[in-house]
Amino acid sequence: MRPTSSCGPHLSPHAIGHTGFTGTSLWIDPDRDLYVVMLTNRVHPRSEGTADGIRDLRVAMHSAVAEAWTR
């Protein structure tokens, strides 16, 4: 994965994903038989927040799930 990816460093190079403005994300890693769905609402109650915080949260959450995942 690219170091700038929101999926973090633990998913395989074949992982695919998508993120949304409100902080949601979906990553599917076919090599690890793993998918991660994150549902958030970073615009409630205000939409003035920065994208940096949600990016850091995405990386931390995806990394924690990937590290804990065993088949």
N, C-alpha and C positions, 0 to 999 in steps of 0.2 A: 504494500500500500504506500501511497505517497505520504510523506510526513505531514502534509497539510490536510489530509483527509479527516473527516469527522468520525470515521469508524475507528480511529486509533491504530496502533501498530500491530495488533494481534490477529487481525483477519487476513485471509490469504489474498494474493494478488488477483484472484478470480472473483472476489467479492464485489457485489454491485449494490448501489444504494441510492437513496434520494432523501433530500431534506426539504423541509417546508419553512416558510417565514415565521410561523408561530413557534418553531422549535421542534416540531415533529421530525422523526427520521425513521427510515426503514433500511436495514442492511441485510443482505442475504449472502451467505458464504457457502457455496456448494461443496467446496473442498472439505469443510469442517462439518457439513450437515447442520448448519446453524443459521437461524434468522433472529434478528433483534428489531423490535418495534418500540419506539419511544414516542409517547403522546404527551405533549406539553402545551401550555398556553402562555408564552412569555409576554403576550401583549395585554394580559389582564392584571391589574385593572388599568394600566397605562401602557401605551406603545412606545414610550420614549427610551426604552432600554437599548443597550448595545448588543451586537451580535457576538461579541467576544465571550461573554458569560455563558451563553447557550452553547457556543462551540466547545468551550472547555468542559461543560457538563456532558455534552454528547460524547466527547473523547473518553472522559472518565467512566461514563456508564457503559459504553460499548467495550472498553478495555476490561472492566470488571466482569462483565458477562462472558467475554471471550476467554479470560483467564480461568474462570470457574467452570466453563463448559467441558464436559467429557462425554464421550459417546457411551 
